[in-house]
Amino acid sequence: MLKPELRFVTCLLFFLLGPHLRLSRADIGTAGSYSPPYTPTACYGNDYSEFPTSNLFAAAGEGIWDNGAACGRQYLVRCISAPVPESCVPGKIIQIKIVDRAQTATSPPSRYGSSIVLSDTAFAAIANPTVDYLNVEYQQL
């Protein structure tokens, strides 16, 4: 049991620092990339109107595919590391939309078994596009 003085100091610290502490709800995984052709997709077939005009989209890996429920989900994605040092764009976070299933995508991913396979545009927005894969933090919106 804490002494009353220590209990007071502990409570004071939590009170002062509490608003600045954030509990992360993000997941850590890997991201590969894939190139055109992007259709047909497991989510939308040949319907390009479902693709974001920014070209920031991805194919879901098996861990987030969820038997097709991942279609249309939005994620925030941030590069945290890569096999080649300094490949990530520091502080860059992108919002992507899931439009396909990585396992059945028309174009092969740069790395099989990735959590998310990003379009070329999305991949290049957060990292040097010459690396094969990234370690990423991603969070569903």
C-alpha positions as CSV (number, residue, x, y, z in Angstrom):
1,M,0.0,0.0,0.0
2,L,1.3,3.4,-0.9
3,K,2.0,6.1,1.7
4,P,-0.5,9.0,1.6
5,E,2.2,11.4,0.3
6,L,3.1,9.0,-2.6
7,R,-0.6,8.4,-3.4
8,F,-1.1,12.1,-3.6
9,V,1.9,12.6,-6.0
10,T,0.8,9.6,-8.1
11,C,-2.8,11.0,-8.4
12,L,-1.4,14.5,-9.2
13,L,0.8,13.1,-12.0
14,F,-2.1,11.2,-13.6
15,F,-4.2,14.3,-13.4
16,L,-1.5,16.5,-15.0
17,L,-0.3,14.0,-17.6
18,G,-3.6,12.1,-18.3
19,P,-4.8,14.4,-21.1
20,H,-1.4,14.0,-22.9
21,L,-1.4,10.2,-22.7
22,R,-2.9,8.4,-25.7
23,L,-3.9,4.8,-25.8
24,S,-3.2,3.6,-29.4
25,R,-5.9,1.6,-31.1
26,A,-3.7,1.0,-34.2
27,D,-2.3,-2.3,-35.4
28,I,1.2,-3.0,-36.6
29,G,1.8,-5.0,-39.8
30,T,3.5,-5.0,-43.1
31,A,2.6,-3.3,-46.4
32,G,3.5,-4.3,-49.9
33,S,2.6,-2.5,-53.1
34,Y,0.9,-3.5,-56.3
35,S,0.6,-1.9,-59.8
36,P,-2.1,-1.7,-62.4
37,P,-4.2,-3.3,-63.6
38,Y,-6.2,-3.0,-60.4
39,T,-9.4,-4.4,-61.8
40,P,-11.4,-6.6,-61.5
41,T,-11.4,-6.5,-57.7
42,A,-12.9,-8.9,-55.2
43,C,-14.9,-5.9,-53.8
44,Y,-16.2,-4.0,-56.8
45,G,-15.4,-6.0,-60.0
46,N,-14.6,-3.5,-62.8
47,D,-16.4,-0.5,-61.2
48,Y,-13.7,2.2,-61.1
49,S,-16.2,4.6,-59.5
50,E,-15.5,2.9,-56.1
51,F,-11.9,3.8,-56.3
52,P,-10.8,7.1,-54.5
53,T,-9.8,9.8,-57.0
54,S,-6.6,10.3,-55.0
55,N,-5.6,6.7,-55.9
56,L,-4.9,6.1,-52.2
57,F,-6.4,2.6,-52.0
58,A,-5.3,-0.9,-51.0
59,A,-6.0,-4.6,-51.1
60,A,-6.7,-6.2,-47.7
61,G,-4.4,-9.0,-46.5
62,E,-6.1,-12.0,-44.9
63,G,-5.8,-10.6,-41.4
64,I,-8.2,-7.8,-42.2
65,W,-10.1,-9.2,-45.1
66,D,-12.9,-10.5,-42.8
67,N,-14.7,-12.5,-45.4
68,G,-15.2,-9.5,-47.6
69,A,-16.4,-7.1,-44.8
70,A,-13.2,-5.1,-45.3
71,C,-14.5,-3.8,-48.6
72,G,-14.9,0.0,-48.4
73,R,-13.3,0.3,-45.0
74,Q,-11.0,3.3,-44.5
75,Y,-7.6,3.1,-42.8
76,L,-5.0,5.5,-41.7
77,V,-1.6,4.2,-42.6
78,R,1.9,5.3,-41.5
79,C,5.3,3.9,-42.4
80,I,7.3,3.1,-39.3
81,S,10.3,1.3,-40.8
82,A,11.6,-0.5,-43.9
83,P,14.4,-2.9,-44.8
84,V,16.4,0.1,-46.1
85,P,17.0,2.8,-43.5
86,E,15.4,6.2,-44.0
87,S,12.9,4.9,-46.6
88,C,9.8,6.2,-44.7
89,V,8.5,9.7,-45.3
90,P,8.7,11.0,-41.7
91,G,5.4,11.9,-40.1
92,K,3.3,11.2,-43.2
93,I,0.0,9.5,-42.6
94,I,-2.4,8.6,-45.5
95,Q,-6.0,7.6,-45.6
96,I,-6.7,4.6,-47.8
97,K,-9.8,2.7,-48.9
98,I,-9.9,-1.1,-49.2
99,V,-11.0,-2.0,-52.7
100,D,-9.7,-5.6,-53.1
101,R,-8.4,-8.8,-51.5
102,A,-4.6,-9.1,-51.7
103,Q,-4.8,-12.9,-52.1
104,T,-6.9,-12.6,-55.3
105,A,-5.7,-9.3,-56.7
106,T,-5.2,-9.1,-60.5
107,S,-1.6,-7.8,-60.0
108,P,0.8,-9.6,-57.8
109,P,1.9,-7.8,-54.6
110,S,5.5,-6.8,-54.0
111,R,5.4,-9.0,-50.9
112,Y,3.0,-11.9,-50.3
113,G,1.5,-12.2,-46.8
114,S,1.3,-8.4,-46.2
115,S,-1.3,-7.0,-43.9
116,I,-2.2,-4.4,-46.5
117,V,-1.1,-4.1,-50.2
118,L,-1.0,-0.4,-51.1
119,S,-1.5,1.0,-54.6
120,D,1.7,2.4,-56.1
121,T,0.5,5.9,-55.4
122,A,-0.3,5.1,-51.7
123,F,3.0,3.3,-51.2
124,A,5.0,6.2,-52.7
125,A,3.1,8.7,-50.6
126,I,4.6,7.2,-47.3
127,A,7.9,5.7,-48.4
128,N,10.6,5.3,-51.1
129,P,8.9,3.2,-53.7
130,T,12.0,1.2,-54.5
131,V,11.7,-0.9,-51.3
132,D,9.7,-4.1,-51.4
133,Y,7.7,-3.7,-48.2
134,L,7.2,-1.6,-45.1
135,N,6.4,-2.0,-41.5
136,V,3.3,0.1,-41.0
137,E,1.0,1.2,-38.3
138,Y,-2.6,1.2,-39.5
139,Q,-5.9,2.1,-37.9
140,Q,-9.4,1.6,-39.1
141,L,-11.5,4.7,-39.1
